[in-house]
Amino acid sequence: MKPFIVIACAVLLMALSGCSSEKPPEPQKIQAFVLSLADKEKLVSFQKEVLNIENLTDKALNVATEELKTVLKGGEISINLPSIIDRAKNESLKAGEALAKKAIPESLPPEAKKLLNESKAGFIASYKAYAESFDAIRSFTTDKNPMTLLEYRKKNAEAQEQLKGATEKLKQIMTAAGVTK
């Protein structure tokens, strides 16, 4: 039975990994704008808070992903996997909640505020999708149903795409504001 699960998982992952012909939409262009030194500091502070939240969450996600890779390569499901999955899910949810509470600096031009709000929403959506992907993994560890790996892969890809878009928008704002780090 175990070889069947491993083969089914491998086939499903291969099928999902190369099926998209969609091109990502072109990023919005934002014109450069000038901020006072105090306003630049507020923007940099916002960026640091977002990146700190992302770094903390990223550590939990990486631990869970490495453990999952071991399982998918035919390794045994460790006793620690459920707690690792729960931790990654909880960290993802906490990150989304923490970002939802972060205020966008008021001194930005309307177009920049809009893009920064979209970036913030993208980060929150990515963390929610990561949490949902870990629900699928949790289900896989209990049911051993390879179809739950499809759900994991779908949610994980969605989360990565949201994260990429949110990061790009944040970079655009920082560049337009003349803040390079």
N, C-alpha and C positions, 0 to 999 in steps of 0.2 A: 504494500500500500504506500509506503514512504517514497519509493522511486516514482510512482505515479504522480504524487503530489509535487515532487520536485520538477518532473518533466512538464506537468501542467502549468506550474508557476513560470517556468522558463519560457514556454511557448507563449503564454499570455503577456509576459513582459516584453518579449521580442515583438509581438504583434503591436503592442502599444507604443513602442519606442520610436518607430519611424513612419507613422501614418499621416502626418500633417503636411498639407501643402499650402496652408494659410500663411500669408505674410503678415508680420505684425504691423499695426498702423504706424504711420510716421509720427514721431513725437512733435508736440506743439512747439513752436518757436516763440520765445518770449524775448522782448527787447530789453536791453540793459537799462537798469535804473539806478539812481543814486540814493543811498541811505546815509543818515548821520552815523557817526561812530557808535553812538549808543544803540541805534536801531540795528546796526550790523552785529553788535554784540548780542542783542536779543535773538537775531536770526541764527547766529552761530550757536548760541545756547540751546535753541530749539533743535538744531541739527544734532548737537551732541547728545541731547536727551533721547532723540529718536535712535541714534546709532548705539547708544548704551543699551537701550531696551532690546534692539536687534541683536547685539553681541551676546547678551545674557540668554536670550531665547535660542540663538544659534548653537550655543554649546549643548543645550539639552537636545536639540534636534539632531545634532551630529552624533551624539552618543546613541540615540535611538536608531538612527539610520545605520550606523556601523553594526549594531546588534542585529538589526533586521537583515542586513547583507549576509551575515554569518548564517542566519536561519535559512535564507533563500539559497545559499550555496550548498545546502544539505546538512548543515549543522543542526544539532538538537536545539529545541526551544529552551532557553535557559530559564531558571526559576526567576531571574531578575528581569526578564523581558517585560512582563506585565507592569512592574513598578517603573521601569524605564519609560515605557509607553505612557503611563499615567503622568509621569513627571513632565515629559515632553508636551503632552496635551495641555496640562495645567499651565506650564510656562507659556505656551502659545496663547492660551486664553487670557492669562494675566498681562501679557504684552499688549494684546488688543485693547484690554480695559485701560491699561496705563496710557496708551496712545490716545484713546478716546478722551481722556481727561486733559491732555496737553492742549494749551491754547495757541493758536496761530498768532504770531506777532501782528499787532494792529497797524503798524506803520508801513506795511507793504502796500504797493499799488494794487488796485482791485484784481487785475489780471494775475499778478503774482500770488495774491491770497487764494484765488480760485485754484491755481495750479498746486499750491501748497496743500490746500484742503483735499484736492484729488489725490495727492501723494499720501497724505495721512490716511485717507479712506482706503487706498490701495494697500498700505501696510496692515491696516486692521483686517481687511478682507483676506490678505495672505495668511495672517496668523489664524484666522477662523478656519480657512481651508486646511492649514496644517493640522489643526486640532481635529477636524473631521477625518483627515487621512489617518490619524492615529486611532480614531474609533474603528476604522476599517481594519487596521492591523490587530487591534484588540479582538475584533470579531474573528479574524483569521486564526489567532492563537487558540481560541476556544473551539471554533467550528472546523478548522482545517479546510475550509471551502476556498478553492483557488479563485473563485469569482470575487471574493472580497479583496483580493490583491489588485484586481482591475479598479475597484473603487479607490483603493489606496493610491494607485498610480495616477488616476484621474485627478484626485484631490491634491496630490503632491505636485503634479504638473501645473495645476491651476494656481496653487500657492506660489510656486516659483515664478510663474508668469506675472502674477500680481506684484510680487516683491521686486522683480526686475523693473516693471513699469513705475512703481512708486519710487524706487531708488533713482531712476532716470529723471523723474520730475523734480525730485529734491536737488539733484545735481544741477539741473537747468536753473532753478531758482538761485542757488548759491553762485553759479557762474554769472547770471544776469545781475546779481547784486554786487559782483566784484569780489566775492569771498572765495578764495581758492585754498583748499586744504586737501 
